[in-house]
Amino acid sequence: MFTRIFPLAAFLMGLLMLTGCSSAPKLERIGVQVKELTSTTSGTMITLRFINPNNVPLVVPGSEHTLYLNGTLVGFIKNRKALGIPPLGTVTESIALFGDTAKSAGHFIADHPGSAAYTLESTLRLNWNDDIYNYKTSDQGHVTLNPTSVAP
């Protein structure tokens, strides 16, 4: 009887060890919100707020976002700046837009001063226990649009 139980127990222990080491972190929903879109003579900026509802700090080496305004695709945004988001905290980051995304956003802001409905689809690269995980999240809301202003 021992010869049958021992191999089964060893197999189950090995399986548990493998699944424990290779699983992504279990986190509450991390949020990314658009706070502001600003057009200046030097370019177009988006301000994002990253929200961590978890009891652990998060390290985000970079993120990618797809922005829609009033249901229309504006473009794609890459943030290569690493962010540290404190436990139960937020971080606000302003990102310069480039290329077609900057042009589309600039034209949209000029044509629709005030505010617009947005949808933001985000992929955050999370550094967790020396591994990188892609964490997908999305948000909808309204954003303030600031038309062309003189840069300081």
Backbone torsions as a table, in degrees:
resi	resn	phi	psi	omega
1	MET	NA	-41.6	179.3
2	PHE	-59.6	-36.4	-177.9
3	THR	-68.2	-22.6	177.3
4	ARG	-87.4	-37.6	-175.8
5	ILE	-75.0	-40.2	-176.4
6	PHE	-60.7	-48.3	178.3
7	PRO	-62.2	-37.8	178.6
8	LEU	-65.7	-42.9	178.8
9	ALA	-64.9	-41.4	179.1
10	ALA	-64.4	-40.6	178.2
11	PHE	-63.0	-45.7	180.0
12	LEU	-64.2	-39.4	178.3
13	MET	-64.6	-43.2	178.1
14	GLY	-63.0	-41.5	178.6
15	LEU	-63.9	-42.4	177.2
16	LEU	-62.9	-40.5	179.9
17	MET	-64.9	-41.8	-179.8
18	LEU	-66.5	-43.2	-179.3
19	THR	-70.5	-31.7	177.8
20	GLY	-69.0	-34.8	-177.1
21	CYS	-82.0	-26.0	-171.6
22	SER	-105.2	5.4	-176.5
23	SER	-90.2	148.5	177.3
24	ALA	-71.8	157.6	-179.7
25	PRO	-64.8	145.7	175.7
26	LYS	-94.6	107.8	-174.7
27	LEU	-125.0	151.0	169.2
28	GLU	-65.6	160.5	-175.1
29	ARG	-60.8	116.4	176.7
30	ILE	-81.2	137.7	-176.9
31	GLY	-112.6	150.7	171.6
32	VAL	-135.3	120.9	-179.0
33	GLN	-118.8	149.0	173.0
34	VAL	-89.2	123.4	-179.9
35	LYS	-98.7	-34.5	-174.6
36	GLU	-163.3	147.0	170.1
37	LEU	-123.5	125.3	-176.1
38	THR	-128.4	134.7	175.6
39	SER	-112.1	126.7	176.8
40	THR	-125.5	175.8	178.0
41	THR	-67.4	-19.9	-179.7
42	SER	-97.1	-2.6	178.0
43	GLY	147.3	-174.2	-179.1
44	THR	-115.3	135.0	-178.2
45	MET	-122.9	146.7	171.4
46	ILE	-120.1	139.0	176.7
47	THR	-111.1	121.6	-179.4
48	LEU	-112.8	145.6	173.6
49	ARG	-114.3	122.6	178.7
50	PHE	-97.7	127.9	-173.2
51	ILE	-118.2	126.0	179.2
52	ASN	-114.5	104.1	178.6
53	PRO	-86.6	7.8	-175.3
54	ASN	-93.7	160.7	179.9
55	ASN	-84.8	7.1	179.5
56	VAL	-122.9	147.5	176.3
57	PRO	-70.4	152.3	179.2
58	LEU	-118.6	138.8	174.6
59	VAL	-111.1	121.2	-178.0
60	VAL	-118.2	99.0	-179.2
61	PRO	-67.1	-15.9	179.7
62	GLY	177.5	166.6	179.7
63	SER	-152.8	158.5	177.3
64	GLU	-130.9	142.3	-174.2
65	HIS	-138.3	146.6	172.2
66	THR	-116.1	124.9	-174.4
67	LEU	-111.8	130.5	173.4
68	TYR	-119.4	135.0	174.4
69	LEU	-120.0	126.7	-176.5
70	ASN	49.4	38.3	176.6
71	GLY	83.0	-0.6	-178.5
72	THR	-106.0	133.2	177.7
73	LEU	-64.0	123.8	176.8
74	VAL	-94.5	-42.3	178.0
75	GLY	157.1	-166.5	-174.1
76	PHE	-115.9	140.9	-175.7
77	ILE	-126.4	131.3	175.0
78	LYS	-115.5	130.6	174.9
79	ASN	-114.0	110.6	-178.2
80	ARG	-95.8	-0.4	179.5
81	LYS	-81.6	129.3	178.2
82	ALA	-70.1	139.9	179.2
83	LEU	-122.4	142.1	169.6
84	GLY	-112.4	121.5	-178.8
85	ILE	-109.8	118.6	-176.5
86	PRO	-67.8	159.9	176.6
87	PRO	-58.1	136.7	179.0
88	LEU	51.6	35.7	-175.3
89	GLY	-133.5	-177.2	179.3
90	THR	-133.8	158.7	174.1
91	VAL	-136.8	134.9	177.2
92	THR	-107.7	133.4	-176.1
93	GLU	-135.0	129.2	173.8
94	SER	-96.7	133.4	-175.0
95	ILE	-127.2	130.3	175.9
96	ALA	-76.0	135.5	177.5
97	LEU	-92.9	149.1	-176.7
98	PHE	-129.6	160.7	171.2
99	GLY	59.2	-140.3	-176.8
100	ASP	-62.0	-33.3	179.3
101	THR	-64.7	-42.9	178.4
102	ALA	-63.5	-42.4	179.7
103	LYS	-64.1	-47.5	-179.5
104	SER	-61.1	-45.9	-179.4
105	ALA	-65.2	-42.9	178.7
106	GLY	-59.8	-44.5	177.8
107	HIS	-65.1	-41.1	-180.0
108	PHE	-63.2	-44.4	-179.9
109	ILE	-62.2	-42.9	179.7
110	ALA	-63.0	-37.1	-177.2
111	ASP	-84.1	-19.5	-175.3
112	HIS	-134.4	60.2	-179.8
113	PRO	-63.7	150.1	-179.7
114	GLY	115.0	-95.1	179.0
115	SER	-153.6	166.6	178.8
116	ALA	-149.7	156.6	172.7
117	ALA	-77.9	138.3	179.0
118	TYR	-126.5	154.0	166.1
119	THR	-128.0	130.6	179.6
120	LEU	-125.2	121.7	174.7
121	GLU	-106.7	123.2	-172.7
122	SER	-125.0	146.9	169.6
123	THR	-124.6	116.0	178.5
124	LEU	-100.9	133.8	172.1
125	ARG	-90.2	115.1	-178.7
126	LEU	-101.9	131.5	174.3
127	ASN	-92.7	113.1	-175.4
128	TRP	-135.7	115.2	179.9
129	ASN	52.3	47.7	178.2
130	ASP	65.3	15.5	173.7
131	ASP	-118.5	155.3	176.9
132	ILE	-109.9	128.2	178.8
133	TYR	-120.0	141.8	173.3
134	ASN	-90.0	120.9	-179.1
135	TYR	-113.0	119.9	-177.7
136	LYS	-99.5	137.9	177.5
137	THR	-150.9	162.8	177.5
138	SER	-146.1	161.4	-179.5
139	ASP	-151.3	152.5	174.8
140	GLN	-132.4	148.6	178.5
141	GLY	176.2	-157.3	177.0
142	HIS	-119.9	143.8	-177.7
143	VAL	-125.7	144.0	174.7
144	THR	-77.4	131.9	178.5
145	LEU	-109.5	119.7	179.7
146	ASN	-107.5	110.6	-178.7
147	PRO	-70.0	174.7	-173.8
148	THR	-43.2	127.5	175.7
149	SER	-133.9	163.4	-178.9
150	VAL	-79.3	127.6	178.5
151	ALA	-71.4	143.1	180.0
152	PRO	-66.4	NA	NA
